[in-house]
Amino acid sequence: MPNPSQYTNLNTIKFLMYNVHQTEELLEANRYAAYDKSSIDLLLDSVKTFCDKSLHPFIKEMDEKPSSFANGVITIHPQFESILKESGEMGLVAAMFEEKDGGLQLPNIVFHTLYFMMEAANNHVTGYLGLTAGAANLIVSFGNDFLKETYAQKMMSLEWTGTMCLTEPQAGSSLSDVKTTASLQEDGTYKINGQKIFISSGDHQFAENIIHLVLARTEGAPSGTKGVSLFVVPKKIVAADGSLGKQQVIVAGEFEKLGQRGYCTSHLVFEDSVGHMIGDENQGLIYMFQMMNEARIATGRMGTGIASAAFYSSLEYAKERPQGRKLTSSGKKDLDEDQTLIINHPDVKRMLLFQKAIVEGSLSLVMQAAHYVDLEHISEGEEKERYNLLLELLTPIAKTYPSEKGLEAVSTGLQVLGGYGFCMDFILQQYYRDIRIISIYEGTTGIQSLDLLGRKVGLKNGKVLEWLAEEIQSTIKEASAHDSLQFNIRVLGESLNSIQQVLGALMPHAQNGDFERYLADATIFMDLFGTVVMGWQWLKIGVSAQKALDTNDSTYATDFYESKLHTLQFFYKYEMSRCKGLSKTIMNELALTIDMKLSYLD
């Protein structure tokens, strides 16, 4: 079967950007005065054309001809040469940077939307761009003038690409155990020694240089995370005149992966590699969290993109595959009738609606997080802090919900195809393999859940959680003007209250110092919290769709708006109804994952 032509819906993208998240209002701010709706639409259309021509046609081939390692060099698919060149020319890395730093100062919500489109088209591509953007942004934010001038500009143009090097064989999620060392030299540089594993886009043949951001310990540094510093370590030494010298980072291998096989994952070794410290000593993890948090939202966005491509692939199949017959009023099938298309079966429609609900709701969630970044940029004082902390609270959810539910959505899409979904001729199996890593990248679901329950809900003594509740209540107030949304208002209000009830039940454990019990069901809490936040996003979508119908807005067809309302009701019937059960599970006094012998697992 040829690669399905559709992987996203540009009308839905624009509806979410303009109607739901009011991007046009954002463009009125001085910071974004260079843009208007017409220029943003032109950019969206241009990137969609780029995706159609240069990205989407190669996704299967990148899986079938993956990145490979030989003689100390990693080779990636030849199409990446033109992809990186075109992306640099289009400013797809420079887009996120301020004009004063040589960037395009594009609104963050538009930046993430462009990358979502690329990830839906071909999820093997954007890691090379996104990690470069994140690494360059970290240098711009915390580096000195030398680092900015030497490295950042060439990364923005994609002449050079970038990575972040955190993980070591003994230090995965536990970055306090990093052992890579940094020894100060007389000229102010450092010699870096150690090895890093699972380094995405760690080596390839289509950049003149690759700039690694490396966590390492200086001599005599405190133990744990308080003793970690951050260094710029180029693959090739950069001379004072800008010319490139010898290679100083050893590529020891390439990990062969289940999915995302066109996106290389490397094992790097540093042996007296010359590095430059970013910022102050022992502050490396604090700096790196900027890039990590950006990467977490990007990871959720990537999961959304893969799920989008899988949805449209399974939808196309369901519209073409005849199988079975519809039941008659007698409860039997008329065998003289032609077979019906499987899209006419209620259970298939349920599976397709589930995918649509997850994809469009997750995209709205990613846009919500990006919108908070933009609002923070154009605000001052307490308002600026509010949006910054709302973003902090939403970040683990924006990473986790699309990755976990996106995986479930892709699995559901594969189920739509039945046995063919399990066959290599159809791309669903590839999307299933590709998305499996997303809930592991940039901190596993367990790590994100501990962050949410252990840190984020307590920000400013719970004040930030109150702010999020106010945001949700504001949407509920808007929805109250529409009779069609009264059921959703009630369910969302009850589900929001359930979060407070759960926290009320858990808090005594924390107050008594029993943090293990407090956090034992953090992943279940994440599921609950994420579902409520998604319910909020779908109510926002529903309000915008109902307003459009009430005002006879002809921007999109009536069926388009009605489809949003129908999917809203689907999400509330099939997903929001889970909140009660999740709440009961968390509040159950049985501590079954704590009060047990390990031998019970034998």
C-alpha distance (Angstrom), angle and dihedral (degrees) to the residues before:
residue distance angle dihedral
M1 . . .
P2 3.84 . .
N3 3.79 118.6 .
P4 3.84 106.5 -82.5
S5 3.79 110.7 -106.6
Q6 3.81 98.0 -138.5
Y7 3.79 122.1 69.2
T8 3.80 101.9 153.0
N9 3.80 141.6 7.7
L10 3.79 116.5 -115.2
N11 3.81 92.5 -162.9
T12 3.80 90.9 57.1
I13 3.80 90.6 47.3
K14 3.80 92.3 52.8
F15 3.80 92.8 43.2
L16 3.80 91.0 53.9
M17 3.80 92.8 45.4
Y18 3.79 99.2 45.4
N19 3.81 107.1 23.7
V20 3.80 102.7 32.2
H21 3.82 102.0 30.7
Q22 3.83 99.2 27.2
T23 3.78 96.8 -133.1
E24 3.82 91.0 169.6
E25 3.82 89.6 64.3
L26 3.79 88.4 51.9
L27 3.81 90.2 55.1
E28 3.81 89.7 61.8
A29 3.82 90.0 71.2
N30 3.82 116.3 99.6
R31 3.80 90.5 -120.8
Y32 3.81 90.7 65.2
A33 3.80 98.8 33.4
A34 3.81 91.1 122.3
Y35 3.81 90.1 68.9
D36 3.78 136.9 64.3
K37 3.80 133.4 172.2
S38 3.80 92.3 -87.9
S39 3.79 93.7 53.8
I40 3.81 91.8 45.8
D41 3.81 90.9 49.3
L42 3.80 89.9 49.8
L43 3.80 89.8 51.4
L44 3.81 92.0 49.0
D45 3.79 91.4 49.3
S46 3.82 92.2 46.9
V47 3.79 93.4 51.3
K48 3.81 90.5 45.8
T49 3.82 88.6 54.9
F50 3.82 89.7 48.0
C51 3.81 89.3 51.2
D52 3.80 92.9 48.4
K53 3.80 93.5 48.9
S54 3.79 107.0 32.3
L55 3.81 108.7 20.8
H56 3.78 116.0 29.2
P57 3.83 98.3 49.8
F58 3.81 90.3 59.3
I59 3.80 103.2 48.1
K60 3.81 96.8 97.6
E61 3.78 92.7 42.3
M62 3.82 91.5 52.6
D63 3.80 88.3 55.4
E64 3.80 93.5 46.4
K65 3.83 93.2 44.4
P66 3.80 101.6 35.9
S67 3.79 130.4 -177.9
S68 3.80 111.5 -73.8
F69 3.81 139.6 -162.2
A70 3.80 127.3 -138.2
N71 3.81 134.0 150.0
G72 3.78 94.6 -3.2
V73 3.80 95.1 -51.6
I74 3.82 132.5 103.9
T75 3.79 115.7 -146.1
I76 3.80 121.1 -160.5
H77 3.81 131.2 -168.6
P78 3.84 113.2 -61.8
Q79 3.81 91.6 -126.1
F80 3.80 88.2 72.6
E81 3.80 89.9 73.5
S82 3.79 92.4 67.6
I83 3.82 93.1 34.9
L84 3.81 92.7 57.2
K85 3.81 91.9 42.8
E86 3.81 93.8 50.0
S87 3.81 92.6 42.5
G88 3.80 90.5 53.2
E89 3.80 92.1 48.3
M90 3.82 91.1 48.7
G91 3.81 91.0 51.2
L92 3.79 94.2 -121.5
V93 3.82 91.4 152.1
A94 3.81 97.3 33.6
A95 3.81 88.7 51.5
M96 3.82 94.0 84.5
F97 3.82 96.5 49.9
E98 3.78 128.4 89.9
E99 3.79 118.9 -103.4
K100 3.82 91.4 -116.6
D101 3.81 88.4 60.5
G102 3.79 94.1 48.5
G103 3.79 96.9 -92.6
L104 3.80 136.6 123.3
Q105 3.84 96.1 -116.7
L106 3.80 92.1 -137.7
P107 3.81 116.0 176.8
N108 3.78 109.9 -93.3
I109 3.80 91.8 -125.8
V110 3.81 90.0 57.9
F111 3.81 92.2 45.2
H112 3.81 91.7 54.2
T113 3.79 91.3 44.9
L114 3.80 91.6 54.9
Y115 3.79 91.2 49.9
F116 3.81 91.2 47.1
M117 3.80 88.7 56.6
M118 3.80 91.0 50.4
E119 3.81 92.0 48.0
A120 3.78 91.7 50.2
A121 3.80 88.3 50.8
N122 3.81 95.9 45.5
N123 3.80 121.4 -11.3
H124 3.82 92.7 -167.1
V125 3.81 92.0 72.1
T126 3.79 114.9 54.8
G127 3.79 97.5 62.8
Y128 3.79 89.3 73.0
L129 3.81 89.7 52.7
G130 3.79 99.7 36.1
L131 3.80 96.8 49.5
T132 3.79 89.5 48.0
A133 3.80 90.2 51.7
G134 3.80 92.3 47.2
A135 3.80 93.9 47.5
A136 3.80 92.6 47.2
N137 3.80 90.7 47.6
L138 3.79 90.4 53.3
I139 3.81 90.6 51.5
V140 3.81 90.5 48.6
S141 3.82 91.6 47.9
F142 3.81 99.9 46.4
G143 3.80 109.3 8.5
N144 3.80 127.8 98.5
D145 3.80 124.3 -111.7
F146 3.80 92.1 -91.7
L147 3.80 92.3 56.9
K148 3.79 93.0 44.4
E149 3.79 93.8 49.4
T150 3.79 95.6 41.3
Y151 3.79 100.4 44.4
A152 3.81 117.4 7.4
Q153 3.81 100.1 65.4
K154 3.80 95.1 50.9
M155 3.79 89.6 47.6
M156 3.81 91.6 52.0
S157 3.80 89.6 54.5
L158 3.84 91.0 45.5
E159 3.79 91.9 -123.1
W160 3.81 82.2 123.1
T161 3.80 126.4 27.5
G162 3.80 130.4 -150.2
T163 3.79 144.1 -143.0
M164 3.77 140.9 -172.9
C165 3.80 115.2 -127.4
L166 3.78 111.5 -159.5
T167 3.80 111.2 126.9
E168 3.80 123.7 83.8
P169 3.81 129.3 178.7
Q170 3.82 91.3 -96.8
A171 3.83 97.2 30.4
G172 3.78 116.9 60.8
S173 3.79 114.0 135.0
S174 3.82 87.8 -4.9
L175 3.81 100.6 76.1
S176 3.80 90.5 168.4
D177 3.82 85.4 78.9
V178 3.82 96.3 60.3
K179 3.83 109.5 138.7
T180 3.81 103.5 -179.0
T181 3.82 107.8 122.3
A182 3.80 134.7 -143.7
S183 3.82 120.1 -158.8
L184 3.81 118.5 -163.6
Q185 3.82 115.7 -124.9
E186 3.81 129.0 -155.7
D187 3.81 92.0 -104.6
G188 3.81 92.1 56.5
T189 3.78 95.8 -104.0
Y190 3.80 124.0 114.5
K191 3.77 133.5 -129.4
I192 3.79 108.9 -131.8
N193 3.80 120.1 -152.2
G194 3.79 127.0 179.2
Q195 3.77 142.4 63.1
K196 3.78 134.9 -89.6
I197 3.80 127.4 -160.6
F198 3.81 136.6 -163.3
I199 3.81 90.4 30.7
S200 3.79 107.6 169.1
S201 3.83 114.7 -138.7
G202 3.81 87.0 1.3
D203 3.80 95.4 152.9
H204 3.80 139.4 4.6
Q205 3.78 141.3 145.3
F206 3.81 101.0 -111.3
A207 3.81 103.7 74.3
E208 3.79 126.8 68.9
N209 3.80 88.8 -139.0
I210 3.80 138.3 3.6
I211 3.79 118.3 -143.6
H212 3.79 114.5 -148.3
L213 3.81 122.1 -160.5
V214 3.80 103.3 -151.9
L215 3.80 131.1 -167.6
A216 3.81 111.0 -143.6
R217 3.81 142.7 151.9
T218 3.79 124.4 -111.7
E219 3.80 120.4 -142.2
G220 3.80 111.2 -74.5
A221 3.80 94.0 9.1
P222 3.83 117.6 156.9
S223 3.79 116.7 -96.2
G224 3.77 121.6 -101.5
T225 3.78 126.8 22.3
K226 3.82 92.1 -36.0
G227 3.81 89.3 71.5
V228 3.80 99.5 52.9
S229 3.81 121.6 109.2
L230 3.80 131.2 -173.1
F231 3.80 126.6 -124.2
V232 3.79 139.1 -174.3
V233 3.81 107.2 -133.2
P234 3.82 115.2 177.7
K235 3.79 120.2 -152.5
K236 3.80 87.2 -131.1
I237 3.79 122.2 32.6
V238 3.81 112.5 -109.6
A239 3.82 113.8 -137.9
A240 3.80 123.6 -143.4
D241 3.81 90.4 -99.3
G242 3.81 91.4 52.4
S243 3.78 95.9 -105.4
L244 3.78 119.1 135.1
G245 3.77 123.2 -114.0
K246 3.76 133.3 -171.0
Q247 3.80 125.8 -30.9
Q248 3.80 109.8 -98.7
V249 3.81 103.4 175.5
I250 3.80 116.4 78.2
V251 3.80 118.0 -140.3
A252 3.81 103.1 -146.5
G253 3.78 99.4 177.1
E254 3.78 152.3 -36.8
F255 3.79 123.9 -111.4
E256 3.80 114.6 -125.9
K257 3.79 104.8 -137.2
L258 3.79 140.4 -162.4
G259 3.80 91.9 -122.8
Q260 3.81 143.4 -5.0
R261 3.77 85.1 55.4
G262 3.80 94.0 163.5
Y263 3.80 90.1 58.2
C264 3.80 106.1 77.8
T265 3.81 122.5 -133.0
S266 3.77 114.0 -163.9
H267 3.79 145.4 -162.0
L268 3.82 108.6 -140.4
V269 3.80 128.9 -169.0
F270 3.80 124.3 -159.7
E271 3.82 116.9 -158.2
D272 3.82 111.6 175.9
S273 3.80 87.5 -34.0
V274 3.81 111.9 174.0
G275 3.79 113.2 -114.3
H276 3.80 138.2 174.6
M277 3.80 121.4 -141.0
I278 3.80 117.0 -120.6
G279 3.80 112.5 -140.4
D280 3.79 120.1 -37.5
E281 3.77 129.5 -7.5
N282 3.83 117.2 -93.5
Q283 3.82 92.3 14.6
G284 3.79 95.8 96.5
L285 3.77 99.4 112.0
I286 3.80 91.8 48.3
Y287 3.81 89.4 54.9
M288 3.77 93.3 42.3
F289 3.79 91.3 54.7
Q290 3.80 88.5 70.7
M291 3.79 89.6 61.4
M292 3.80 93.2 38.0
N293 3.81 92.9 53.4
E294 3.80 90.9 47.5
A295 3.79 88.1 49.3
R296 3.81 91.9 49.8
I297 3.79 92.6 57.2
A298 3.80 88.8 43.6
T299 3.80 89.8 52.4
G300 3.79 91.9 53.6
R301 3.78 87.9 47.7
M302 3.80 90.7 52.0
G303 3.80 90.8 51.3
T304 3.79 88.0 52.2
G305 3.80 90.8 50.7
I306 3.80 94.0 51.2
A307 3.80 91.3 46.4
S308 3.81 89.2 50.3
A309 3.80 92.5 53.9
A310 3.81 90.7 46.9
F311 3.81 91.9 49.7
Y312 3.79 94.4 53.5
S313 3.79 90.9 44.3
S314 3.81 92.3 53.9
L315 3.81 91.2 42.0
E316 3.80 90.7 54.8
Y317 3.80 90.5 49.9
A318 3.82 92.7 48.2
K319 3.80 90.3 53.0
E320 3.81 91.8 53.9
R321 3.82 106.2 34.5
P322 3.84 116.2 91.0
Q323 3.78 114.1 -158.2
G324 3.79 133.1 147.3
R325 3.77 129.1 -9.3
K326 3.77 134.7 -94.6
L327 3.78 118.1 -101.9
T328 3.80 117.8 -104.6
S329 3.80 124.3 -137.6
S330 3.81 88.2 -90.8
G331 3.80 90.4 61.4
K332 3.80 92.0 -111.7
K333 3.79 134.0 104.3
D334 3.79 124.2 -111.8
L335 3.81 102.1 -129.5
D336 3.80 90.6 -166.7
E337 3.79 89.9 66.4
D338 3.79 121.3 89.5
Q339 3.76 115.6 -103.2
T340 3.79 113.6 -88.6
L341 3.79 125.4 -127.9
I342 3.79 110.4 -95.5
I343 3.81 90.8 -122.0
N344 3.81 86.5 74.1
H345 3.82 92.8 64.0
P346 3.84 112.8 96.6
D347 3.80 93.8 -134.8
V348 3.81 91.7 53.4
K349 3.80 89.8 48.5
R350 3.82 87.8 51.5
M351 3.80 91.0 53.7
L352 3.79 92.4 47.6
L353 3.80 93.0 46.9
F354 3.80 89.8 50.1
Q355 3.79 90.3 54.9
K356 3.80 92.4 46.6
A357 3.81 91.4 49.2
I358 3.80 93.2 50.8
V359 3.81 95.5 43.9
E360 3.79 99.1 46.5
G361 3.80 94.3 38.4
S362 3.81 91.6 49.0
L363 3.79 91.7 49.0
S364 3.79 89.1 52.1
L365 3.82 89.3 50.4
V366 3.81 91.9 52.1
M367 3.80 89.1 48.5
Q368 3.81 89.6 49.7
A369 3.80 91.1 55.4
A370 3.81 91.1 46.0
H371 3.80 90.4 48.1
Y372 3.81 89.8 56.0
V373 3.82 88.2 54.9
D374 3.80 89.5 53.9
L375 3.80 93.6 45.6
E376 3.80 89.4 50.4
H377 3.82 89.6 52.6
I378 3.82 93.6 53.6
S379 3.82 97.6 39.9
E380 3.79 134.3 80.4
G381 3.79 137.7 -150.3
E382 3.80 119.3 -13.8
E383 3.80 93.1 -1.6
K384 3.81 90.0 55.5
E385 3.81 90.5 50.6
R386 3.80 90.5 48.5
Y387 3.80 93.7 56.9
N388 3.80 92.1 42.8
L389 3.80 92.0 54.2
L390 3.81 93.9 42.2
L391 3.80 86.1 55.9
E392 3.82 90.2 50.3
L393 3.79 90.3 52.4
L394 3.80 93.9 47.4
T395 3.82 97.1 43.6
P396 3.84 98.6 83.4
I397 3.81 89.4 45.0
A398 3.81 93.6 47.8
K399 3.79 87.9 51.9
T400 3.80 98.7 43.0
Y401 3.80 108.0 36.9
P402 3.83 96.9 54.9
S403 3.80 91.7 42.8
E404 3.82 96.8 49.3
K405 3.79 98.8 35.3
G406 3.79 90.4 36.9
L407 3.80 88.6 59.1
E408 3.80 89.1 50.1
A409 3.80 90.0 48.5
V410 3.81 92.9 51.2
S411 3.80 90.1 47.7
T412 3.80 88.0 51.8
G413 3.80 90.0 49.8
L414 3.78 90.0 52.8
Q415 3.81 88.3 51.3
V416 3.81 89.8 56.4
L417 3.80 88.2 63.9
G418 3.79 93.2 49.2
G419 3.80 112.8 -162.8
Y420 3.79 92.1 -5.4
G421 3.80 89.1 61.8
F422 3.80 88.0 65.1
C423 3.80 92.6 53.4
M424 3.79 125.7 93.6
D425 3.82 92.1 -130.6
F426 3.80 89.2 73.4
I427 3.79 121.2 62.7
L428 3.83 97.4 -137.4
Q429 3.80 91.0 87.1
Q430 3.81 89.3 55.9
Y431 3.80 93.0 50.2
Y432 3.81 88.1 50.0
R433 3.80 90.6 53.3
D434 3.80 92.9 42.5
I435 3.80 96.1 52.0
R436 3.80 95.7 46.4
I437 3.81 92.2 83.2
I438 3.81 94.7 51.9
S439 3.82 95.7 83.3
I440 3.83 88.0 50.5
Y441 3.83 100.5 45.4
E442 3.82 118.4 96.0
G443 3.79 95.4 5.5
T444 3.78 123.1 -17.8
T445 3.78 123.9 -103.0
G446 3.80 88.5 -98.0
I447 3.81 91.7 54.3
Q448 3.81 92.5 47.0
S449 3.80 90.6 48.8
L450 3.80 92.6 51.5
D451 3.80 88.1 49.5
L452 3.81 92.1 51.4
L453 3.80 97.9 47.0
G454 3.80 97.9 29.2
R455 3.81 99.2 44.9
K456 3.76 118.9 -0.5
V457 3.82 102.4 54.8
G458 3.81 87.5 53.3
L459 3.81 97.0 52.0
K460 3.82 109.7 137.1
N461 3.81 88.8 0.1
G462 3.79 91.8 -59.2
K463 3.80 95.8 -46.4
V464 3.81 93.3 120.3
L465 3.79 90.2 54.1
E466 3.81 87.1 53.6
W467 3.80 89.4 51.7
L468 3.79 90.9 53.3
A469 3.80 89.7 49.1
E470 3.82 87.9 52.7
E471 3.81 89.9 52.7
I472 3.79 90.1 51.6
Q473 3.81 92.4 45.5
S474 3.80 89.0 51.8
T475 3.81 89.4 58.3
I476 3.81 90.3 46.2
K477 3.82 89.0 53.4
E478 3.81 90.5 51.9
A479 3.79 90.7 48.4
S480 3.81 92.3 51.2
A481 3.81 89.2 76.8
H482 3.82 90.0 67.0
D483 3.81 122.1 72.1
S484 3.80 90.9 -157.5
L485 3.82 91.2 64.6
Q486 3.81 101.5 49.7
F487 3.82 93.8 102.7
N488 3.79 90.4 51.7
I489 3.80 92.2 49.0
R490 3.79 91.2 54.7
V491 3.80 95.3 46.2
L492 3.81 94.4 46.2
G493 3.80 91.5 48.2
E494 3.80 91.6 50.9
S495 3.80 92.1 46.5
L496 3.80 92.0 49.3
N497 3.80 89.2 52.3
S498 3.80 89.7 51.2
I499 3.81 89.9 63.8
Q500 3.80 89.8 57.3
Q501 3.81 90.9 46.7
V502 3.80 91.2 51.9
L503 3.80 92.6 48.1
G504 3.80 89.3 48.3
A505 3.80 89.9 54.3
L506 3.81 93.9 46.2
M507 3.79 100.1 42.3
P508 3.83 96.7 77.6
H509 3.81 88.6 62.0
A510 3.81 90.5 56.7
Q511 3.80 92.3 43.8
N512 3.80 89.4 53.4
G513 3.80 91.7 50.4
D514 3.81 94.1 -108.9
F515 3.79 94.7 129.6
E516 3.79 93.0 155.6
R517 3.80 89.5 62.8
Y518 3.81 91.6 42.2
L519 3.80 91.8 55.0
A520 3.81 100.2 32.9
D521 3.81 94.0 102.4
A522 3.81 97.1 33.7
T523 3.81 91.5 128.6
I524 3.81 91.1 54.1
F525 3.81 88.1 49.1
M526 3.80 88.9 52.0
D527 3.80 89.3 53.5
L528 3.81 90.5 51.3
F529 3.80 95.2 44.7
G530 3.80 93.0 44.2
T531 3.80 91.9 50.7
V532 3.81 91.4 51.4
V533 3.80 91.7 48.6
M534 3.80 89.5 48.8
G535 3.80 89.0 50.0
W536 3.79 87.2 54.7
Q537 3.80 91.6 51.2
W538 3.78 91.9 49.3
L539 3.80 91.3 49.9
K540 3.81 88.7 52.2
I541 3.80 88.6 51.7
G542 3.80 90.2 47.7
V543 3.81 93.3 50.9
S544 3.81 91.1 52.0
A545 3.81 92.5 47.1
Q546 3.80 93.3 47.8
K547 3.81 91.5 48.5
A548 3.80 89.4 52.2
L549 3.80 91.4 51.8
D550 3.81 92.8 45.6
T551 3.81 91.9 52.3
N552 3.81 95.3 41.4
D553 3.80 90.3 -118.8
S554 3.80 104.6 -174.0
T555 3.82 97.1 -169.4
Y556 3.80 86.9 108.1
A557 3.81 132.5 16.4
T558 3.80 120.5 -84.3
D559 3.81 89.5 -114.4
F560 3.80 88.9 57.5
Y561 3.80 93.0 58.5
E562 3.80 92.5 40.6
S563 3.81 89.6 52.2
K564 3.81 89.8 59.2
L565 3.80 91.7 51.6
H566 3.80 91.5 46.1
T567 3.80 91.8 50.7
L568 3.80 89.9 47.1
Q569 3.80 89.9 56.8
F570 3.80 90.4 46.0
F571 3.80 91.7 53.4
Y572 3.79 92.0 49.4
K573 3.81 94.1 47.8
Y574 3.79 97.7 45.0
E575 3.83 105.3 26.0
M576 3.80 110.6 22.9
S577 3.80 88.5 52.1
R578 3.83 87.4 67.9
C579 3.81 92.1 67.7
K580 3.81 94.6 82.0
G581 3.79 92.6 53.3
L582 3.80 92.9 46.0
S583 3.80 90.6 50.6
K584 3.79 92.3 50.8
T585 3.80 91.3 48.8
I586 3.80 92.9 53.4
M587 3.81 94.3 45.0
N588 3.80 93.7 47.7
E589 3.81 107.0 115.3
L590 3.81 94.5 -138.4
A591 3.82 108.0 106.9
L592 3.78 94.6 -161.3
T593 3.81 96.3 160.9
I594 3.81 92.0 52.0
D595 3.80 105.7 34.5
M596 3.78 98.1 59.5
K597 3.77 142.1 96.3
L598 3.79 116.1 -116.7
S599 3.79 87.3 -130.1
Y600 3.82 87.6 70.7
L601 3.80 86.9 75.3
D602 3.80 93.8 57.0
